[in-house]
Amino acid sequence: MIVDAGSPVAHPSGMTDVVANAWRGLAQFLVALALCLMLPAWSLRYREAWVYVVVFGSCCVAITLYLQRHDLALLQRRLAAGPAAEREPRQQVIQLLASVAFLALFVLSALDHRFRWTTLPLATVIAGEALVMLGFLVIFFTFRENSYAAGNITTAEGQHVVSSGPYAIVRHPMYAGALIMLLGTPLALGSLWGLVAFGALVVVIVLRLLDEERLIEVR
């Protein structure tokens, strides 16, 4: 089943701007991600964080390259995300809460590293990185199967129900992949306290799913 829908696709002449905006946005996000980890940790010797940024960034680069070459329409749809991209006030609030919980995931993990609240063995950190990559892999297969997997909840002309690929296994594969990736994040960062923020994200994602189902039924 489709869990996300698309927004109007730009004219081909504007696709160059779409690609440039996508890479610019990714670069800015990765810089912000590194700052969200290094500043609370107050150290550049946060090895787990550097490895995480490289793994996270590499996965994002790989997916962006794929979309640039094979699905520019979806790449454009993915640029519209966050509270401002939502049309429904309730979804705007949910997305705002998701953004706060997402930020807390990194800040709590970094503070955990700084003050040594918890210490995880290397095997657990590696397992966390594996979960991050697995989550991104699920998201990639979702994008490959569903060109309407936008970052906001809208409907588009020509949209149809998708029941193949990962959709044959789970109704909301993109959210499933995101949860796997988010679960692995605090572990990859060597933190147990980060799991508190992960729990908050689970609640917010469930709220988004329930409201999304309501909106889809109405439309």
N, C-alpha and C positions, 0 to 999 in steps of 0.2 A: 504493500500500500504506500501511496505517497504521503510523506509527512511534512514536506515543505513544498511550497509552490514558487513559481517564478514571478519576476517583474518584467515590464516591457523591455525588449532587447534593443540595444542601440543600433543605429544604422551602421553598416560595415565601415563607412568612412570614419566613424568615431571609435573603432575598435583599437586603434593605436593608443588612444588616450586611456582606454580601459586597461590595456596591458601595462602602460606606464603607471597608472594609478594603483594597479594591483601590486606591482613590485615596490613602488614607493611606500604603500601602506604596510607591506610585509617588512620592509627594512625598518620603518619607524616602530612597528610592533616589536620586533626583535630587540631593538635598542631599549625600548621601554621595559621589555621583559628582563633584560640583563640588569637594568637599574633597579627594578622592583626586587631583584634578588640580592644584588651586591650592596645596595644602600642599607637595607635592614640588617644584613649580615655584617655590615661595616668592615668588609674585608674583600680583597680581590683573590684571596687564596681559598675561596669556596669552590673546591674542585668539582663537587657534585653539580653545582649550579652551572659551571662552564660546560660540562659534559651534557647537561640537560638542554642548555640553549643550543648547542651544536646539533643534538639529536632532533629537538623540536624544530629548529630552523631547517634542517635538512629535509625533514618530512614535508614541511610547508613548501619549500622550494620545489621538491619533486612533484607535489600535487599541482602547484601553480604552473610549472612547466607543462605538465600533462594538459591542463585546462587551456593553456595558451595555444597549444598545438592542435587540440582535438575538440574543445568545447568552449569557445570564447563567450557564447551566450551565458553559460553557467558561471564563467569567471566574472562576468558583469553582475550577475544576480548575487554572487557571493560578496560583492563589494557593499551591498546594501544590508547592513547588519547593525545590531545595537538598538537601544531604546528609541532613538530618533527615526529609525527605519520602520518601526511598527505603526500601524494605523489605529489599532485598538488601544485605548488608554490602559486597559488591564494588562495587555501584553507589554506596554511600555514600562509599567511598574515591575512586571516580572523580569524583563530584560535588565532593568536597573539593578534589581536585587541580584541577578545572575552576575552582572559585572562586578558588583561589590564582593560577592562570594568568590569569584574568580581571582580578583586581586588579593583577597585574604589568603587564598591557597598558597600564593608565592610568598607573601609577607610573613605569614605564620611559619612557613617552612624555613625561611631565612632567619627569622628571630630564633627559631629552635636551634639552628646551626650556631648562631652567635652566642647564645647563652647555654648551649649544651644541655638542653632540657632532656633530649633523648639521643641515643646513638644507635644506628642501625648497622648490621654487618654488611660487608661488601656484597654478599650474595643477594641480600634483599634490595640493595640499591640497583644492582644489575637487573633483578627481576622487575623493578619499577620501570627501568628504561625499556625493557622488553614489552611491558604493558603499554607504555606510551607509543611505541612503534606499532604494536598490534592494533591499538585504537585508531591510529592514523590509517592503517591498512584497511580497516573496516570502513572508515569514512571515504577512502579512495574508491573502494568498490561500490559504495553508495553513489558517489558522484558519477562513476562510469555507467551505472545502471539508470540513473535518474537525472536528466538534464534540467529538471525543475527544482532541484534541491537548493532553494534559495536560503538566504540568511534571515529572512523575515517571512511572516505568514501572509501570503497573498495568493491569488489565483491568476492563471494566465491562459490565454486562448491556445487551444491545442493540447492542453494538459490532459493526461490520461492516467489511469490507475496503473501502477507498477507492481507486479507481483513476482518478478523474476530476480535472479541474483540474491543479494542479501535480504531483499524483501520477502523472499520465499521462506526465510528462516525466522525473521523477526519483523514486526510491524513498523518499528521505528529504528532502522539500522544506524542512521546517522547519530541519533542520540545514544544508542548502545555503544557505538564506537567512541563517542565523546566521553561517556562515563568510564569506559575502560582506560582511555588516555588520562582522564582526570584522577582516577584511582591510582594510576602508576606515578603521577607527578610528585606527590609528597614523598613517596618511597624512593623515587629516583633522586630526590633532593636530600635524602637521609633524614627524613622527619616523620614522626608520628603525629605531632600536633597539627600538621597540615591536613590530616584526615578529618579534623573538626570542620574545616572549611569545605572539604569534599562532601561531608554529610549535609551541610547547608546547600551545596550545589545540587545534590540528589533531590532534596525537597523542592527546590526552585524548578528543576527540570520536570519533575512530576507535575507541578502546578502548570507549567507551560504546556505539557502534553495534554492534560485534561482540558485546559482552555482551548487549545488548538483543535482538539476533537470536537468541542462544542461549536467552534467557528466553522469548521469544515461541514458539519451537519447542517448548520444554518444556511451555508452557501450552496 
